[in-house]
């Protein structure tokens, strides 16, 4: 290696223009190859080339509104799980090597193994999304760009409270694209939400517009 490095430097000093041109071209080729491989692994077809992804989570996702909806706008696997910013994307790819390691081990190769590990896998995604303020969700759904007036009453109220309380998408929307882990308590979220709304004296009818008021003086 020392001899090669010394020979390279001698050639650069002897033929500076040709040497620097060669270094520039080599760097360009390396950079292009790196970005090409990065984008190649950032496609849905690559994600579902693994049978675990194709047969389990991808099958679940195809039943959701992110796959099929009235507007025809589809959010693919990378849209939700890979950052768009280059630095964050590279960091995510480096972390994904751990997933390749477990793929080789066969940690989740069967549906039984996958379901047993789903709570851990799901929680890792939820924690990551909470940490980034649901960054990938906000690539498409920026709450500051929403027109609350055109939203259903419940959605309008929830988004308004999310802004006031400093909540992020994943706080309320776990399981929107994939099945929730076995034993996950969906009611706990609603109980926490209703308890806080009650403390802040938020009227039930702001979400439940079909509620009928009781006789005067009897409260709700």
N, C-alpha and C positions, 0 to 999 in steps of 0.2 A: 504493500500500500504506500509506503514511504517513497519507493522508487517511482511508482506511477504518479504520485502527487508532485514529486520533484520534476519528473519529465513533463508533466502538464504545465507547471509554472515556467520551466525553461522555454517551452514552445510559445507560451503566451508572451514572455518577454522578448523572445526572438522574432515572433510574428504577431505583434500586439493586435492588429486589426483582425486577422484571421482567428486568433485565439479568443478574443472577446466575442467575436461573432459566433464561434463555436459554443462558448459558454452560454451566450444568450439563447441560441437555438436549443441547446440541451435543456436549459431551464424552462423554455416555452413548452417543449415536448413533455417534460415531467409535469409541469403545471396542468397542461391540457389533459394528460392521462389521469392525473389525480382527480380533477373535476369531472371527467367523463365517468370514472368509476364511482364517484360520489353520487352523481345523478342516476347512474344505472341502478344503484341500490336504493334509490329514492322513488321507486315506481310501485304501483299496486301489484303489477304482475310479478315483481320480485318478491314482494311481501307474501303473496299467496303461493309462491313456488314451494314453500314449506307446507306439508300436508296438515300440520297442526293449525297453522293460521287459516288455511283454506277451508278445512272441515269444521272448525270450531268458531273462532271469533268472526271470520269473514262470513260464514253462513248466518250468524246472528245479525251482523251489520246489514246484510242484504234485506232484512225484514224491517228496517227502520227508515225514518223519513230522510236520513242523510243519504240514503242510497236511491230512494225512489220518492219523488214528491211532485206537486202540481207545477212547480216552476222549472223542473228539469235541471236544477243545480245540484251537483253531486260532490260531496266531500269524500275524498278517497283516504286510504290508510295514511299516507304521508301527510296529507293536509292536517290531520288531527294529531299525529304522533311525531312529526319531524318539524323542527323550527325552520322558518324560511331564511332567517338571518344566517350568513355564512358561518360565523364563529360558533353560534349556538348549534348549528347543524353538524359541524365537525365534532363538537363535544358529544352530541347525541349519538353520532356514529361510533365514536370511541366506546361509549358506554354500552352500545349494542353488541360489542364483542363478547360481553358476558352472556348475552342471549344465545350467541353462536356456541359458546362453551356448553351451555345447558342443552342446546339442541343436539350436540354431539354425544352428551351423556345420556340422552333420551329421557330427561327429567319429566317431560310432559308429552311423551309420544302417544299416549293413549288417552281416551276421554276421561277415564277414571283418574289418571295421574294429573291431567289438566284441571279437572274440577277440584281435586284436593289442593292444588296450588293456586287456584283462582283467587282466593282472598288475599294472598300475599302479592300476586301480580297486579290485581286491581288496586290495592292500596298503594303500591309503588307509583302507579300512574296518577292516582288521585293526589298524592303528596306532591309529585312533580308539577302537576297542573296548578295546585294551590300555590306553590312556591313562585311560579311564573305568572300568577294572576290570570290563569287560563289563557296564556298567550296564543296558543293555536286556535282556540275558540274565537278569540277576538280578531283573528285574521279575516273572518267573515262576519262576525256578530259584534260590532262595536256598539256598546250600550249608549255612547254619546251621539251616535248617528241614528238611533231608533226614534221612530215617530210613535210615541206612546198613545196618541189619540186614535190610531188605527188598530191598536192591539186589543184583544179581548180583555175584559175587566181584570181577570185574575193575573194574566201576564203583565198587564200594565202596572198593577199594584206590586207584584213581585220584583219587577225590574226597578221600580221606584225605590222600594225598600233596599234592594241590593246596593243601589248607589248611596243611600243614606247610611246603611249599616257597614259599608265597606266589604260586602260579600263579593265573591267571584263565581263565575259560571258553575264550576265543579262543586261548589257547596250545595247546590240544589239539584243539579242535573246528572248525578251519578246514575249509570245504567241507561243513558239515553241512546247509546249505540251498541251496547253489549249487555248480556245477561248479568244480573247482580250475583255475587257469590252466595252460595247456599248459607242460609242463616243470617243474611244481612237484614237488619231491622229497618225497613223503609218507614215504619211509623215513627221511629225515633226522630227523624228529621222533621216530620210534620208536627210532632208534639213540641219540639223545641221552637219551631216557627210560631205555632199558635200561642205558646206560653209567652214569647216575647211580644207578639202582637197584642195579647191581652194586657200585658203590663203597660204598653204604650197606648192603650185605649184606642186601638184601631178597630173600627166597626166591621163586623163579619160580612155585612152586605157589600163592602168594597170589593170582595172577591166572589162571594156567593150572592149573585144578583137575583137569584130566584127565591131568596128567602122572603117569607111573608112576616110582616111585623106583627107582634102579639098585641092584644088589647092594651090600651093606654094604661101606663102605671105598673105593668107586670114585668117590664124589662125583657131581656132576651133569654 
